[in-house]
């Protein structure tokens, strides 16, 4: 099989459809979405940074989510917008592997930050008398560093394995570079350690998901024992986190399912939409959910937007 190995300095993204002049409409629409993501998440970060009343663990972690939204969408949109207006969709190996690293760390950052936020709400609801001690400055720094450093290091190891693969092709059926699609190009499938990949997937996804579900189950049980008024306030503070987790889980599931699906069995337009939602929907919905649902942030946002210094 090794004689069929091809050495190419570029990958070809083949999921783009020929839509003629409609590509200009698609370009404007996607540019508006990207602009909204930058504006909404940027406002959220600025408000939380400026307002000392929001310098609390829950709001700091929300700012982390917004920063991650900017990080992930910036790895996707500029390149995607150029591809919409281009007739060729070639991407260099370096740019492709860089995009893989950024987009996949974006996905893992989202999961680890949601995991930390679930723990914060768990302590606030189930151990309110010990909240200030269990979520002090030192603990918040440790949780924040872990949420950022662990995915970065784990993805470095994963990407190193992919970069070393000997490939027999350069066509990636995706609108952005994805590790699984590159792995499918490997000349020798046995070169990919499936056992190690499976274990890594379990550690990086299943365990955090299980922890988040466990903490929210404990929160629901704790709220159930309270009065209706207290229950309403507690659930109100946790609802945005649950919505963010549900949106992330749904988009991650559809993106993963699409990657493993038979390419010929999926409508090309549906495939493009499903491929984009993992990168678009969470960055769009998170600032709306937290900015509109949490009254403290909502008041500060309106105050900041009305401020002459902001305008």
PECOR-V159084 format. One line per field, one symbol per residue. ss: DSSP state (a for helix, b for strand, c for the rest). phi: phi as a letter, one per 30 degrees, with the letter a starting at -180 (. if undefined). Layout:
ss = ???
phi = ???
This chain:
ss = caaacccccbbbbccccccccaaaaaaaaaaaaaaaaaaaaaaaaaaaaacaaaccaaaaaaaaaaaaaaaaaaaaaaaaaaaacccccbbbaaaaaaaaaaaaaaaaaaaaaaaaaaaaaaaaaacaaaaaaaccaaaaaaaaaaaaaaaaaaaaaaaaaaacccbcccbbccccccaaaaaccbccaaaccaaaaaaaaaaaaaaaaaaaaaaaaaaaaaaacccaaaaaaaaaaaaaaaaaaaaaaaaaaaaaaaaaccaaaccaaaaaaaaaaaaaaaaaaaaaaaaaacaaaaaaaaaaaaccccc
phi = .ddddccbdbccdcddcdciddddddddddddddddedddddddddddddcddcdbeedddddedddddddddddcdeddddddccdcbcbdeddddddedddddeddeeddddddddddddddddbddcddddbdeddddddddddcdedddddddddddddddccclbccdacbdbddddeddddbeddcddddddddddddbddddddddddddddddddddcdddddddddddceedddddddddddddddddddcddedcceeddddddddddccdedddedddddcdddddeddddddddddddd
